[in-house]
Amino acid sequence: MKLLFDENLSSKLITKLRFEFPGSQHVLKVLSAPATDSEIWTYALENDFTIISKDNDFRQRFFVASTSPNIIWLSVGNANTATIEKLLTSNKDRIKALEGNKTSSLLVLEY
C-alpha cells in the first residue's frame, strides 16, 4: 500500500512509516509546489497511490468524482506528527485492507 501524503502532513512520516507503507511519497517530492488538488488526484490515480490528507476537499471530491483513488481522510485537527504516526500504525490493517478493494474507498481516521 503506497500512501501519497498531502502537503498538510509532514514529510517525516515517509521515513517513520517506511516499513509499514513502503513506496509511499510526499506530494512535495513528486509534484511541483504548490500542487493543486486535481494534480494530486490525477497523480494518485495514475501511479496507484492512496491519498492521505487532513484536507476536507479530498473527502468531498471522493463523493462526486466518477473515478477516484483511495482516500484516507484524517479528522485530527492540528495533531502533531507523532500523533498522526501513531494513528496510522494503529490502523495499519484497516489501511492495508483498502488495497484489496475492487472499487475505490474512503477511510476516515480520527482520534
WOURCOR-V858132 format. One line per field, one symbol per residue. phi: phi as a letter, one per 20 degrees, with the letter a starting at -180 (. if undefined). A space follows every 50 residues. Layout:
phi=???
This chain:
phi=.dddffgedffffgffdfefcfnfcdgfedcfeeefgfffgfffffdlde fcbeffgffffgfdffcbffcddeeclefeffffgfffffdgfffffffe ffdfcddddbc
